[in-house]
């Protein structure tokens, strides 16, 4: 009985301490997406080049949906990774050109290289709202059925790719086989 | 000279602290609802600013959406549901009462009850201890206490 009186508060304290300690290291800027395990929202827009496009035109396999803009500096940082993925043919990358201007977007692709199968032109950010985007860059992992399975907020560099995307993609490909 | 520089500096500061979107409404009630919703919803990209106070891109888009939905005749509840489906609990300054948020709502009350219980238990035990050991001293004990206190 005496022991219990000692251990209960100590264990409550220990549990709280662990939870709060972990909480210190959570990034408050990284919000969970509400669209995980939900289908990609429908859209009828154009590509940055001006071709009409809907969700029917998306790849029928696991692909990345990368939200970018010519104004977005972190997008330049992750750009080499996206270029490498596209060139190596590891996974198709579809862009969402978010709250940008068409001519600036085209020039950005010309200057830096275009890793995207195509980029959806979302000038007024309306498609971004349906996706729950709150700022470029964001990258969504979409499965072959067009269901969003994972979202990464901010720069997708080689480390994030190896640690977060590679295992998630392997899992998705195993599922579909 | 310094004053001139200071004045120039102030006048060059961005004027964009207050939002200057101009939305047209049919009734003052719609405008009131717009103001209330943009005050009560949090800008998703800026940790602690409401939609009214944020100049962020997504906040601008969401204000435009709220205006569109109000003009389309949607209720506040429908608009809040629209926001929740896209941005989750983060968008609300006052999160909804759901399984995920129940600890947030009632956690403090839980701690108050536990703490209150502990405090009550301690004070009761103290009373019992006082009752046992706090009885007046007998004549013998009094003499002994007196001796102990005045022993040289």
Interface residues (C-beta under 8 A of the other chain):
Chain A: X28 X29 X31 X32 X33 X34 X35 X99 X124 X125 X126 X128 X129 X130 X131 X132 X133 X134 X135
Chain B: X44 X45 X47 X56 X57 X58 X61 X62 X64 X65 X84 X85 X86 X87 X88 X90
